[in-house]
Amino acid sequence: MSEKKKFSLMKPTLDTPYHIDFDWWQNNERNWRVYLRSLMCAEHREIFTVWQNGDMIDWIDPTTAEVKVVDGMQHTLMTHCALLPGFLTEKTTLVEAVFRLFVIKGNKPMTLREVAHELKRPEMTILRTLAGARVYHGLRPWSD
């Protein structure tokens, strides 16, 4: 998990980077693992019924060759299940599509302008939805 981040009180814009804040899920007593498991392919959904919450795995960064300890469920979802056909379609609801896009992209921060371009959805609709007071699926502005 990431360190606790401070969030700005400034209103987000189309150029504000966003990400999935998994700490938000924990802080709001949401069982994000149940939700992530529901997004997995059938094969991995079955495998993760026997895994313990918080099981970590060693992962080798393909760019740096650095070994990192990562969450096994998140890693499997992002490196396998999210890349299967049908994970994200043009019929996926807006918030769900944004969440799934971040999963596909490895939760790398993206501006809402980039999100809109990737999803081929209206920029201002995405901004109005995610910049409001309500947080959907932990989609929050990213900060260093």
Buried (B, 14 or more C-beta within 10 A) or exposed (E): EEEEBEEEEEEBEBEBBBBBBBBBBEEEEBEBBEEBBEBBBEEBEEBBEEBEEEEEEEBEEEEEEEEEEBBBBBBBBBEEBBEEEEBBEEEBEBBEBBBBBBBBBEBEBBBBBBBBEBBEBEBEEBBEBBBEEEEBBBBBBBEE
